[in-house]
Amino acid sequence: MFFMMHDARFNCPASLRFVIGLGLITVLPALLRAEETLPLIANGEPSARIVLLDPPSVCLDLAAGVITKTVERWSGGTVLPRERPTEAAAAPAPAGETTILLTTLTALRETYPELIQAHPALLRANFTDPHGFSLAAVDLPDGRRAMAVVSSTERGVLNGAHYLRDFLIDGSAGDLSLKTPSVVRSPQMLVRGTYCLAIYGVMPQYTVEDWRKVFEGFARDGMERVYFWVSGMFPSEKFPQTFDRDASQGTVIRETGQIREIIQAAHDVGLKLYLGSGVFAWSTVAYLGEGLEDAAAVGVGGLCPENAEIRQRHMEYFLEMADALPEADGFFFELRDEHGECQCDECQVPVDSHGSKMYGEYLISFVQQFTEQLWRKHPTFGLCVNVGYDEHKDDPNFYAQITRMNDPRFEWLDCRWSWTFPTTLGERVPGVYISRRMIHWGPFYSRPLREMVEMTSKAAREGYIGYLPAYEPGYSTADFYSHEIPYPMDRLPYLLTGFVYRELTWEPIFAGEELQQRIHDRFFGQEAPLELADDLQDLRDWVVANAAAINRFSQDWINYSAVRVPYPNLGEEVAKVEQMEPEYYEGQATPLLKQVKTLLQIRDEGLKRLAEIEANVEANRSDATPKTLETLDQMQRLIDDSRASYDRAVPEPAALDDYLARLEALLQQ
């Protein structure tokens, strides 16, 4: 079957193309007038209003705010009124004024049932994913022209409002208008969200309100869940030694009621929240072994998964958490594998002739035993478990157990891009054979955008049900803002990262093919040249490629014990290495030499690219619309912050040549 897809290039309204299969943004030409625009601001005066048909809610209030706050910024202060349908009837809008109708299908049926019959595009919202939506220009019974944003859920309405804001509003400050294509959009990846590492660095200082802002950012980026690391901030009564230690030290979330508020904040914007924790290792669960003999794993960090008392304590700890926080949607378990395989005699017992050991059996059997108890009392809880580590690359028994765990409440996060897994037949099979609920993981904030295109497309073609990247400002952000509370998700570079993530997870096969155009249409007005989208992408990728090297010598960092460590002076670090014994040169001089080479490359090439982008920013200011100006200002800020950070790291750029020569001389000895 063929679907007509509306091209994202709204500055070329006549451009349409056919695609086969996924009709994600659908034009209904028989129902459209010639594509029109509706006024929002005309001659400097408001010419539109927002009408909400449903009872008040966080999602719908945000949806209205997405539009009104954007218009207010771009118009220089004009505020569009918002009202309920009864208010609209009592005081009819002036002739020629635009109505933006934000509504669920239920409320639309109750208030304007005739619109659904007249506009099939609206009805199609009933058949999308709950986060999907429809947009269509309609005539209200009183003759007003309206743009309807419709979904089966309030969260879908919020998604539709973001789409409208991103792609359909443009114009000058005194004459903003709204384009009116008919759009039906539904996310094709079912699992979209983050593994949210709420520990390390400044993260324990995030308040409930800070997390609320973060979750609003996740919703803007089309996400539907968050795996939220909660161990360390959960005040367990049975195991108080697990609270407020190591990476969660100094947490301001100190009461169960506050965690409930965090869960509610996620639910308010249509996000599921899974309670995250390590299992047999990581952060505070390691303290479940305090006072026990033989609790520690042998030869590696963490706890031994064979120890019966350790297993029981884990069971009680997580069941206590579920009982205290029944509003949560599930658990996320990071098994101890990243610490390495326990080398004790019991864990090393072979299970089969293919390499499987009891180490893997102890881990997967704990998951099975725990969920058997969990689901007696909390049958709706899901459970996501990380897999794909080298510790199980020759462990077909571990994956054979997963293959038989067909309960849809299980999910499996492939954390090492394994894609294939071992079997007792001696061959590796695709992840979708192991489970139909396999999810791809990978940090998106520190990778070039082209890698995100590749990963989402591969995940979709491999049959994975989602792509779930990391959100971990306390650990890393690959920019200059990790210490801000909360992390600025509404600024570059994350603003672009989150937008691209949304487009690629909602349309993983097609979006990458026209990513440049989508970036342009989201961040620039139609007067701006397409090449500015390349500059924006290059600037974002420049920062994520270079920020780590720059920050090493320009920003303090907060260690695992929540202690702020001042950043080192590069010249002093070179001098320290020169004072070491020769046997330490390889371990100390080699990584320092690599950092010096990176800083040299930034000096000689990278800063020139920043200057080129800056010149393009300035060249396009004079004719820019407010939409374009907003992005140009963001780009300039990121350029300025990049330069300032580099200047702190390298106060004497010419000295880099000397550092290079001295370190190379050491390594040649």
C-alpha positions in Angstrom: 0.0 0.0 0.0 1.2 3.5 -0.8 1.0 6.4 1.6 1.4 10.0 0.7 4.1 11.5 3.0 4.3 15.2 3.6 7.8 16.4 3.0 9.5 18.0 6.0 10.7 20.8 3.7 7.9 23.2 4.6 9.6 26.0 2.7 8.8 24.0 -0.5 5.1 23.4 0.2 4.5 21.9 -3.3 7.1 19.2 -2.7 5.6 15.8 -2.0 7.0 12.4 -2.2 5.8 8.8 -2.1 7.3 6.3 0.3 6.3 2.7 0.8 5.3 1.2 4.1 5.5 3.6 7.0 3.0 6.5 6.5 4.3 8.5 9.5 3.6 12.0 8.3 0.6 11.7 6.1 -0.9 14.3 3.7 -4.5 13.9 2.8 -4.7 16.0 -0.4 -8.4 15.4 -1.0 -9.2 17.1 2.3 -6.8 20.0 2.0 -7.3 23.3 0.5 -4.3 24.7 -1.2 -1.8 24.8 1.7 -2.6 27.8 3.7 -1.2 29.7 6.6 -3.1 31.0 9.6 -2.1 34.2 11.4 -0.8 34.1 15.0 0.5 37.7 15.1 -0.7 40.2 12.6 0.7 43.7 12.4 2.2 43.3 15.8 -1.1 42.3 17.4 -2.3 38.8 18.7 -4.4 37.1 16.1 -4.9 33.6 17.6 -5.9 31.9 20.8 -5.4 28.5 22.3 -8.5 26.5 23.2 -8.2 23.4 25.4 -11.1 21.0 25.5 -10.0 18.7 28.2 -9.8 19.3 32.0 -6.6 20.9 33.2 -3.5 18.7 33.4 0.3 19.1 33.4 0.6 17.7 29.9 -2.0 20.0 28.4 -0.7 23.0 30.2 2.8 22.3 28.9 1.3 21.8 25.4 -0.3 25.2 25.4 2.9 26.7 26.9 5.1 25.2 24.1 3.1 27.3 21.6 2.4 30.5 23.7 6.0 30.8 25.1 7.5 30.4 21.6 5.1 33.1 20.2 5.9 35.4 23.1 9.7 35.1 22.5 9.5 35.4 18.8 7.1 38.3 18.7 8.9 40.3 21.4 6.4 39.8 24.2 2.9 39.2 22.7 0.9 36.7 24.7 -1.7 34.5 23.0 -4.7 33.9 25.3 -5.7 30.4 26.3 -9.2 29.4 27.3 -11.7 26.6 27.9 -14.5 25.9 25.3 -17.1 27.5 27.6 -15.1 30.7 27.7 -14.7 30.7 24.0 -18.5 30.3 23.6 -19.2 33.1 26.0 -16.8 35.5 24.2 -16.5 34.5 20.6 -13.1 35.2 18.9 -13.0 38.1 16.4 -13.5 37.2 12.8 -10.4 36.1 11.1 -8.6 35.1 14.3 -7.0 31.6 14.4 -7.9 29.0 17.0 -5.3 26.3 18.0 -7.4 23.5 19.3 -5.5 21.2 21.7 -7.6 18.1 22.6 -7.8 14.4 23.2 -10.2 12.5 20.9 -12.5 11.9 23.9 -13.0 15.6 24.5 -13.2 16.3 20.8 -16.1 13.8 20.4 -17.9 15.4 23.2 -17.5 19.0 22.0 -17.1 18.9 18.2 -18.2 15.4 17.1 -18.8 16.6 13.5 -15.1 17.4 13.1 -14.0 13.8 13.3 -16.5 12.9 10.6 -15.4 15.7 8.3 -11.7 15.2 8.8 -10.5 11.5 8.8 -7.0 12.6 9.6 -8.2 13.4 13.1 -9.8 10.0 13.6 -6.5 8.4 12.6 -5.0 9.6 15.9 -7.1 6.8 17.4 -5.0 4.1 15.6 -1.6 5.5 16.4 0.7 4.7 19.3 -0.7 6.4 22.4 2.0 9.0 21.9 1.0 9.6 18.3 -1.1 12.6 17.1 -2.9 14.2 14.2 -2.9 17.8 13.0 -5.4 19.2 10.6 -6.9 22.6 9.7 -10.6 22.6 10.4 -13.6 24.9 10.3 -15.3 25.2 13.7 -19.1 25.4 13.8 -19.1 29.1 14.5 -17.0 29.7 11.3 -13.6 30.1 12.9 -10.6 28.6 11.2 -8.7 26.3 13.5 -5.6 24.1 13.6 -6.6 21.0 15.6 -3.9 19.0 17.5 -5.5 15.7 18.5 -4.4 12.5 20.2 -5.9 9.6 22.1 -3.8 10.7 25.1 -2.8 14.0 26.7 0.9 13.1 26.2 0.1 12.7 22.5 -1.3 16.2 22.4 1.9 17.5 24.0 3.9 15.7 21.3 1.7 17.3 18.7 2.2 20.7 20.2 6.0 20.3 20.0 5.7 19.2 16.4 3.6 22.3 15.6 6.1 24.6 17.3 9.1 22.9 15.7 8.0 22.8 12.1 4.9 25.0 11.5 5.5 28.4 13.0 7.5 31.1 11.2 7.5 34.7 10.2 8.7 38.1 11.4 8.2 39.4 14.9 5.1 41.4 13.9 3.6 38.8 11.5 4.0 35.2 12.8 1.9 32.6 11.0 1.1 28.9 11.2 1.4 26.4 8.3 -1.5 23.9 8.1 -0.5 20.5 6.6 -2.6 17.5 7.6 -0.2 15.3 9.7 -0.6 11.9 11.2 2.5 10.8 13.2 3.2 7.8 15.3 6.5 6.6 16.9 7.9 3.4 15.3 10.2 2.5 18.1 8.2 1.4 21.1 10.9 2.0 23.7 12.3 5.5 23.7 13.9 7.0 26.8 17.1 7.1 28.9 19.1 5.2 31.3 19.3 8.1 33.7 22.3 7.9 36.0 21.1 10.0 38.9 24.4 9.7 40.8 27.9 11.1 40.4 29.0 14.7 40.4 26.3 17.2 41.0 23.5 14.8 40.3 22.8 14.1 43.9 22.1 17.8 44.3 19.1 17.7 41.9 15.8 18.5 43.6 12.4 17.2 42.7 11.8 20.4 40.7 15.1 19.9 38.9 14.1 16.4 37.9 10.7 17.8 36.8 12.5 20.1 34.3 14.6 17.2 33.1 11.6 15.0 32.5 9.9 17.8 30.5 13.0 17.8 28.3 12.7 14.0 27.8 9.0 14.5 26.8 10.0 17.2 24.3 12.4 14.7 22.8 9.7 12.1 22.2 10.7 9.8 25.0 8.2 7.5 26.8 10.3 6.2 29.8 13.2 6.7 32.1 15.3 4.1 33.9 16.0 6.2 36.9 18.9 5.2 39.2 17.4 5.3 42.7 19.6 3.2 44.8 21.6 5.4 47.2 18.8 7.9 47.5 16.2 5.3 48.7 16.2 5.4 52.6 15.9 1.7 53.2 14.7 0.8 56.7 16.0 -2.8 56.5 19.4 -1.8 55.1 20.2 1.8 56.1 23.9 1.3 55.2 22.9 1.6 51.5 21.7 5.2 51.8 23.7 8.4 51.0 27.1 6.8 50.3 29.8 7.0 47.6 28.4 8.3 44.3 25.1 9.3 45.9 26.7 11.0 48.8 25.0 14.3 49.8 21.8 13.5 48.0 19.0 16.0 48.6 16.5 13.3 47.9 16.3 11.9 51.4 12.7 10.7 51.9 10.6 8.1 50.1 7.9 10.8 49.6 10.4 12.8 47.5 11.0 9.7 45.3 7.2 9.4 44.9 7.2 13.0 43.7 9.8 12.2 41.2 7.8 9.3 39.9 4.7 11.5 39.7 6.7 14.2 37.8 7.6 11.5 35.2 4.0 10.3 35.0 2.7 13.9 34.7 4.5 14.2 31.3 3.6 10.7 30.1 6.9 9.0 31.1 7.1 5.5 32.7 9.7 5.4 35.5 11.6 2.2 36.3 13.6 2.1 39.6 17.2 1.6 38.7 20.0 -0.1 40.7 23.1 -2.2 40.4 22.8 -5.9 41.4 25.7 -7.5 43.2 27.8 -4.4 42.5 27.7 -0.7 41.9 27.2 2.2 44.2 25.4 1.6 47.5 24.1 -2.0 46.9 27.7 -3.1 47.4 27.1 -2.3 51.1 24.5 -5.1 51.4 27.5 -7.3 52.0 28.8 -5.4 55.0 29.4 -7.6 58.0 29.3 -10.9 56.0 32.2 -13.2 55.4 32.8 -14.4 51.9 30.5 -11.8 50.5 33.0 -10.1 48.2 33.6 -11.4 44.7 36.9 -13.1 44.2 39.5 -11.4 42.0 37.2 -8.6 41.0 35.0 -5.9 42.6 31.5 -6.2 43.9 29.7 -9.1 45.6 29.6 -12.8 44.8 26.3 -13.8 43.2 26.5 -17.3 44.7 26.4 -16.1 48.3 23.0 -17.1 49.7 22.8 -14.4 52.3 23.8 -11.7 49.7 21.0 -13.0 47.4 18.5 -12.8 50.2 19.5 -9.3 51.1 19.2 -8.2 47.5 15.7 -9.8 47.4 14.6 -8.0 50.5 16.1 -4.7 49.5 14.3 -4.5 46.2 11.0 -5.9 47.5 11.1 -3.2 50.2 11.7 -0.6 47.5 8.7 -1.9 45.5 6.4 -1.9 48.5 7.5 1.7 49.4 7.2 2.9 45.8 4.3 0.9 44.2 3.6 3.8 41.8 6.8 3.0 39.8 6.4 1.1 36.5 9.2 -1.4 37.1 12.9 -2.0 37.9 16.0 -1.6 35.9 18.8 -3.9 37.0 22.4 -3.3 36.0 24.0 -6.7 36.7 27.5 -6.8 38.2 29.1 -7.8 34.9 31.0 -4.6 34.2 33.1 -5.4 37.4 34.2 -8.7 35.9 33.4 -12.3 36.5 33.7 -13.6 40.0 36.6 -16.0 40.2 35.4 -18.0 43.2 35.3 -21.8 42.9 31.5 -21.9 43.0 31.1 -19.3 40.2 33.7 -21.0 38.0 32.0 -24.4 38.0 31.2 -25.4 34.3 27.5 -25.7 33.4 28.0 -27.2 29.9 30.7 -28.0 27.4 30.2 -24.7 25.6 31.8 -22.4 28.1 28.8 -21.6 30.4 29.6 -21.3 34.1 27.7 -21.1 37.3 28.5 -17.4 37.4 26.0 -16.7 34.7 23.5 -19.2 36.2 23.6 -17.4 39.5 22.9 -14.0 37.9 20.0 -15.1 35.7 18.5 -17.3 38.4 18.4 -14.3 40.8 16.4 -12.4 38.2 14.0 -15.3 37.9 13.6 -15.8 41.7 13.2 -12.1 42.3 10.5 -11.6 39.7 8.6 -14.6 41.0 8.3 -12.9 44.4 7.9 -9.4 43.0 4.9 -10.3 40.7 2.9 -11.9 43.5 2.4 -8.4 45.0 3.2 -6.1 42.2 2.1 -7.9 39.0 2.3 -4.8 36.8 6.0 -4.1 37.4 8.2 -4.5 34.4 11.9 -5.5 34.7 14.7 -4.5 32.3 18.1 -6.2 32.7 21.3 -5.2 31.0 23.0 -7.9 28.8 25.6 -8.2 26.1 28.8 -8.1 28.2 32.0 -10.1 27.5 31.4 -12.0 30.7 28.7 -13.9 28.8 30.2 -14.1 25.3 30.8 -17.8 25.8 27.8 -18.4 28.1 25.0 -19.9 26.0 23.2 -21.1 29.2 22.7 -17.5 30.3 21.0 -16.6 27.0 19.1 -19.8 26.8 17.4 -18.9 30.0 16.5 -15.5 28.6 15.1 -17.2 25.4 12.6 -19.1 27.6 11.6 -16.0 29.7 8.8 -14.9 27.3 6.8 -12.9 29.8 6.2 -9.5 28.2 7.2 -7.8 31.4 10.8 -8.7 30.8 13.0 -6.3 28.7 16.7 -6.7 27.9 19.1 -3.8 27.3 22.0 -4.7 25.0 24.6 -2.5 26.6 27.6 -3.5 24.5 26.2 -3.4 20.9 26.5 -7.2 20.8 23.7 -7.7 18.3 24.3 -11.4 18.2 24.5 -13.9 21.1 25.9 -17.4 21.7 23.9 -20.7 21.6 24.7 -24.3 22.5 24.9 -25.1 18.8 28.1 -23.1 18.6 26.8 -20.3 16.5 25.6 -16.9 17.4 22.1 -15.7 16.7 20.5 -12.3 16.4 19.2 -10.6 19.5 15.6 -10.8 18.4 16.0 -14.6 18.6 17.0 -14.4 22.2 14.1 -12.0 23.0 11.5 -10.1 21.1 12.0 -7.3 23.7 15.6 -6.4 23.0 16.7 -2.7 23.3 19.8 -1.0 22.1 21.8 1.1 24.5 24.5 3.7 23.7 25.5 7.2 24.8 24.1 9.7 22.4 25.4 12.8 23.9 29.1 12.0 23.2 28.7 10.6 19.7 28.5 12.3 16.3 25.0 12.6 14.9 25.8 10.2 12.0 26.4 7.4 14.5 22.9 8.0 16.0 21.5 7.6 12.4 23.4 4.4 12.0 22.4 3.0 15.4 18.7 3.7 15.1 18.5 2.3 11.6 20.4 -0.8 12.6 18.3 -1.3 15.8 15.1 -1.1 13.7 16.3 -3.5 11.0 17.6 -5.9 13.7 14.1 -6.0 15.2 15.0 -4.3 18.5 12.1 -2.5 20.1 13.9 0.6 21.0 17.0 2.7 21.5 17.6 3.9 25.0 20.7 6.2 25.5 22.3 7.4 28.7 21.6 10.6 30.5 24.4 11.1 33.0 25.5 14.8 33.5 27.2 13.8 36.8 29.4 11.4 34.9 29.8 13.0 31.4 28.0 15.3 29.0 30.7 15.8 26.3 30.2 19.6 26.6 31.0 22.4 29.1 27.8 22.3 31.2 27.8 19.2 33.3 28.1 21.2 36.6 24.9 23.3 36.0 21.8 22.3 38.0 19.8 21.1 36.3 21.8 20.4 33.2 20.6 22.8 30.4 18.7 20.6 28.1 17.1 23.6 26.4 20.4 24.8 25.1 22.9 23.6 22.5 24.4 21.1 22.1 21.8 18.9 23.9 18.9 20.7 22.3 20.0 19.4 18.9 20.9 16.0 20.3 17.5 15.5 21.7 15.7 16.7 18.6 17.7 14.3 16.4 17.0 11.4 18.8 13.3 12.1 18.6 13.2 12.2 14.8 15.3 9.0 14.5 13.4 7.0 17.0 10.0 8.0 15.7 11.0 7.3 12.1 14.3 5.2 12.3 14.4 4.1 8.6 13.6 7.3 6.9 14.5 10.3 9.1 18.3 9.9 8.5 17.9 10.3 4.8 16.6 13.9 5.2 18.2 14.8 8.5 19.8 18.0 7.2 16.5 19.3 6.0 14.7 18.4 9.3 17.4 20.2 11.3 17.0 23.2 9.1 13.2 23.3 9.4 13.3 22.8 13.2 16.0 25.4 14.0 15.8 28.0 11.2 13.2 30.0 9.4 12.5 29.4 5.7 14.6 32.5 4.8 17.8 30.8 6.1 20.1 28.9 3.7 20.1 25.1 4.1 23.9 25.2 4.8 23.2 26.7 8.3 21.9 23.2 9.2 25.3 21.8 8.3 27.0 24.5 10.5 24.7 23.7 13.4 25.5 20.0 13.1 29.2 20.6 12.7 29.2 22.8 15.8 27.5 20.2 17.9 29.8 17.5 16.7 32.8 19.7 17.2 31.9 20.2 20.8 31.2 16.5 21.6 34.5 15.5 19.9 36.7 18.1 21.7 35.0 19.0 25.0 36.5 16.1 27.0 40.1 17.0 26.1 39.4 20.7 26.8 37.6 20.1 30.1 40.4 17.9 31.4 42.4 21.1 31.9 39.7 23.7 32.3 37.0 22.3 34.6 37.0 20.9 38.1 35.5 17.5 38.4 33.7 15.7 41.3 35.0 12.3 42.1 33.2 9.1 43.2 33.1 10.3 46.8 31.5 13.7 45.9 34.8 15.6 46.4 35.5 18.5 44.0 39.0 18.1 42.5 40.6 21.2 40.9 41.6 20.8 37.3 45.3 20.4 36.6 47.6 22.8 34.8 48.9 21.3 31.6 52.4 22.7 31.8 52.7 21.4 35.4 51.5 18.0 34.4 54.2 17.8 31.7 56.8 18.8 34.3 55.6 16.1 36.7 56.0 13.4 34.2 59.5 14.6 33.5 60.4 14.0 37.2 59.2 10.4 37.1 61.3 7.3 36.8 61.6 6.1 33.1 59.5 3.0 33.9 56.4 5.3 34.4 56.8 7.1 31.1 54.7 4.7 29.1 51.8 4.8 31.5 51.9 8.6 32.2 53.5 10.3 29.2 51.6 8.4 26.5 48.1 9.5 27.6 49.3 13.0 28.3 50.9 13.2 24.8 47.6 12.1 23.2 45.9 15.0 25.1 48.5 17.5 23.9 48.1 16.3 20.3 44.3 16.8 20.6 44.7 20.3 21.9 47.2 21.1 19.2 44.8 19.9 16.5 42.1 22.1 18.1 44.5 25.1 18.0 45.6 24.6 14.4 42.3 23.3 12.8 39.4 23.2 15.2 39.4 26.9 16.1 39.5 27.7 12.4 36.3 25.7 11.9 34.7 27.6 14.8 35.6 30.9 13.2 34.1 29.8 9.9 30.8 28.9 11.6 30.8 32.1 13.5 31.3 34.1 10.3 28.2 32.3 8.8 26.2 33.1 12.0 27.0 36.8 11.6 26.4 36.8 7.9 22.9 35.5 8.3 21.8 37.8 11.1 20.6 40.8 9.1 17.7 39.1 7.3 16.9 36.5 10.0 13.5 35.8 11.4 13.0 35.4 15.1 13.2 31.6 14.7 16.5 31.8 13.0 17.9 34.5 15.4 17.1 32.3 18.4 19.2 29.5 17.0 22.0 31.9 15.9 22.2 33.2 19.4 22.5 29.7 20.8 25.2 28.9 18.3 27.1 32.0 19.2 26.9 31.2 22.9 28.3 27.7 22.3 31.1 29.1 20.2 32.0 31.6 22.9 31.9 29.0 25.6 34.1 26.7 23.5 36.7 29.3 23.1 36.6 30.4 26.7 37.0 26.8 27.9 39.9 26.3 25.5 41.6 29.5 26.7 41.5 28.2 30.3 42.9 24.9 29.3 45.6 26.4 27.1 46.5 29.9 28.3 49.7 29.8 26.2 48.9 28.1 22.9 52.4 28.4 21.6 53.6 26.3 24.6 51.9 23.2 23.1 54.7 22.7 20.6 57.2 22.6 23.5 55.0 20.1 25.5 54.8 17.9 22.4 58.6 17.9 21.9 59.3 17.2 25.6 56.9 14.3 25.9 58.0 12.7 22.6 61.6 13.0 23.8 60.7 11.1 27.0 59.1 8.3 25.1 62.1 7.9 22.8 64.4 7.2 25.7 
